[in-house]
Amino acid sequence: MVINTYLNKYGIPTNKPIIAQVSRFDKWKDPLGIIEVFKKIRKQHNCFWVLLGSLASNDPEGQQLYEKVLHAAKTNEYSDDIDGFANKALLL
């Protein structure tokens, strides 16, 4: 399957459910809050979370938020089950 090619390419496991958020990196989308929700879900279910989005060219705070989200994702007890991609749609 084509999807497995991309899951493998980006190191996304195929042996557990995947939760995905696809949106701009924008404070109104609350990606930091979604990390907190994922941690609650992850306590009860072995799953993987993918955050896929882009940075708006007219949002000067977007890059800062993206960096905060990646930091929060990589510094919690479930960091091995979280991955974030920005502007990778071009790679598909």
N, C-alpha and C positions, 0 to 999 in steps of 0.2 A: 504494500500500500504506500502511496505517495506520502501520506501524513507521517508514517513511521520514519521515512527518510529525514524529515525535518525535526521530528522529535529526537531522533538519535543525533543528528547534526548539532543540536543545541543542548544535548545532555538532559533532556526531559524524560523522566522515567515513564515506561509504558506498563509497568506492573502495578499501578495504583491510580485511583481516580485523580483527574486534573481539574482544578478550579481555575478559571481564567477571568481576568478583568482586562478588557480592551477599552482604553480611553486615553484622552490626552492626560499628560501629567499636569494636573490643575488642582488647586486647593479645593475647588467646588466638587471634584470627583472623590475627594477624601481618601487618597490611597494610603495614608498613614492609619486612618481608621479601619480600612479594609485589612491591614496587617493585624490589627488587634482582633478583628472578627476571625481571620484565618487561624490565629493562635487558639482561639476557643474551639473552633471546629477541629483543628489538628489534635487537640487533646483527646478527642473521642474517635476520630477517624484518621487512618493513615492515608494521607492524600498529598498532593503537590499543587502549589499555587504558582501560576504564571501571570505576571503583569506585563502586558504588551501595550505600548502606547507611543505617542510621539510628543515632541515638544512644540508648542505653538510658537511660531516665529515672532508673534506680537506680544508674547508674555515674558517679560524680563525675569519673573520669579520661577519660571518653569524649570530651568536647569538646577536652581537651588533646591526646589522641591524634589526633583528626580534624585539628586544626591542624598537628600534626607531620607527618601523612601528606600533607596538602596542600602544606606547605612542601617536603618531600622530593620530591614529585611535580613541583613547579614549579621546582626548583633543580637539575635534572640535565640531561644532554645530550639527553634525549628528552622534555622537558617538553611539547613541542607535541603529543605523542602520548599524553598521559595526561590524564584528567579524572576528578574525583571529585565525587559528588553525595551530599549527606546529606539525608534526609527529603524527597526530591523525589517519592516515590511518590504523594503527594497531588496532584501536578501532572498525573499521568497520567489 
